[in-house]
Amino acid sequence: MIWVFVVVAALLVFAIAAATVGTETFRLRHQPPPTIFDLDEAVHHVADALPEESQARLTYDEVRDLIRAELEHLAAKGVFALPGEDLVVAPEAAPVVIDDDDAVAAVLGHVTDAGLDVDDTDVVRVVDALHDYLAEIGAVGPQASPPVDD
């Protein structure tokens, strides 16, 4: 009789464990892994990706300031969480599309407001390199296709 209880208990423990593992496996399979953004790594990656003439004109501090301006722009659009914040995305939310021109305009506005002496071409290059870096680490989705003319 004791053996029957032992077998039933063992089967019950196995069933609970299998259900828990199956539930978590399903959840992890359908949820993208979190992307961790490191500002220092991004600054070095973006600075190294710039052409030599931009590297000669920009300091690491200026690159960091331009990156922060773009990250604040992305956070304002609801697609990026600044350090210490959590990004909350509703499951039924429509995909957010950010135009590169909009991003450059936001960073150029920051450059003007902060009184930085940075060339517009360098701003475009930094924003492009940052977007490439974000795509490389998996922090952004695929590029949107151009609109179809009717």
Sequence and secondary structure as in RCSB ss.txt:
>XXXX:A:sequence
MIWVFVVVAALLVFAIAAATVGTETFRLRHQPPPTIFDLDEAVHHVADALPEESQARLTYDEVRDLIRAELEHLA
AKGVFALPGEDLVVAPEAAPVVIDDDDAVAAVLGHVTDAGLDVDDTDVVRVVDALHDYLAEIGAVGPQASPPVDD
>XXXX:A:secstr
 HHHHHHHHHHHHHHHHHHHHHHHHHHHHTS       HHHHHHHHHHHS HHHHHH  HHHHHHHHHHHHHHHH
HHTS   TT      TT       HHHHHHHHHHHHHHHT    HHHHHHHHHHHHHHHHHTT S          
